[in-house]
Amino acid sequence: MMASQRRPCIQQQSGVGGQSAWPDLPPELLERIVGVLGPRDRVAVRLVCASWRACVRESFPCDLPFEAPRLLLRRPGAGGGLAFFSLQHRKILAFALPASLSAGRCCGHIGGWLAMASDAERSVVLCNPVSGRSVAVPAPPVFPVSKMVLSRPPTSPGWTAAALGRTGTIALLQPAVSGGAWMTIGLDEGARHGGFRDMAFWSGGLCALGHDGAVLAFRGDLRARTATVSLLRDADHAVGELGRLSWSWQVYLVESDGELLLVRKLYTVRRNSEAVDLEVEVHALSSDSAGQRKWELVAEMPGRAVFVGSVVSAVVPVALYPAAGLRESCVYLARRQVELLAPHAICEYSLVEEEMRGVPIAGGHSTDVEPVWITPFV
């Protein structure tokens, strides 16, 4: 998440010391004005100054940027557009994406920016649905793209993008250095680990998760077109090994305030029964007194909740969203497989209680496109 640059208050000569009168509008008048605006315009209003932002927060708390994580999903039916489902309000938000974005497939998100891929045109565009700004990205050499991560929003200097193809290949892009040219990395390492299934920026580099459970760290020099690699986690099993671990577990990499997490989940359908069991494990990479890194099983995460998915994963402080009903030490999941629990549902798994519960998605969504967690911004 990233705090957007605040725009200065509108400067208008009021005749009294040359100060602007806009921040001093009576709250009830400002509330009436904001009340006739749509969600997108209310988002623009809160960028003007602190008093206007406070008015929007207090009077319209359900506006997009101020909520706990929500799902970007495609509405059911032919030509269904993209919309947001509010975990806090248990309903589809009125804030819908522009039609120009609805034709694309979301493959990433950071700081309010969405990475939207067009498989037919083999293109990716970074866009901000609030400001309306967009940044074109050169076509990655790993299409179709299953996931794109950015080191920081594209309005920040020196930002780097990584694209993960569905074939398990990764490419890096740093526009300020590479002049718009992508660099494919880890081809040999990827082959040894069965290809890559997830990735995350962490500690100044890119971490990649192999299909065998190994975690590798890459540090790329895009100017020199080279990358160094180190092993952060050994493989769980051999490449090509058939078994419960390699085929049933879904594994995710999550960065959280300098900490690297590995989340594993397993759905098990009981034979001759519609009941579904769910196991979730969270492992954190830590360092001992000698500086040696090791992975430790996490039994609880006080004050934090984890949201995981194949496109976006994030860790959120629950205290920031008291009205959302988030539970600390819980892992929130939303995948097409979750239909095993209930049609159109989010799964909430408690690490402490080792139990799950489902949250229905009112209004439904298309299961042809996986829902994507969008974390709060601005």
URGI-V721909 format. One record per run of one state. SS is the DSSP state (alpha for helix, beta for strand, coil for the rest). FROM is the first residue (numbers start at 1). LEN is the number of residues. If there is no record, write none. Layout:
SS&FROM&LEN / SS&FROM&LEN
This chain:
coil&1&21 / alpha&22&3 / coil&25&2 / alpha&27&9 / coil&36&3 / alpha&39&7 / coil&46&4 / alpha&50&10 / coil&60&4 / alpha&64&3 / coil&67&3 / beta&70&5 / coil&75&7 / beta&82&5 / coil&87&4 / beta&91&6 / coil&97&2 / alpha&99&4 / coil&103&2 / beta&105&6 / coil&111&2 / beta&113&6 / coil&119&4 / beta&123&6 / coil&129&5 / beta&134&4 / coil&138&7 / beta&145&6 / coil&151&10 / beta&161&5 / coil&166&4 / beta&170&4 / coil&174&1 / alpha&175&4 / coil&179&4 / beta&183&3 / coil&186&1 / alpha&187&6 / coil&193&3 / beta&196&7 / coil&203&2 / beta&205&6 / coil&211&4 / beta&215&7 / coil&222&4 / beta&226&8 / coil&234&10 / alpha&244&5 / coil&249&1 / beta&250&7 / coil&257&2 / beta&259&11 / coil&270&6 / beta&276&12 / coil&288&5 / beta&293&5 / coil&298&6 / beta&304&5 / coil&309&5 / beta&314&4 / alpha&318&7 / coil&325&5 / beta&330&4 / coil&334&2 / alpha&336&5 / coil&341&4 / beta&345&6 / coil&351&4 / beta&355&6 / coil&361&11 / beta&372&3 / coil&375&4
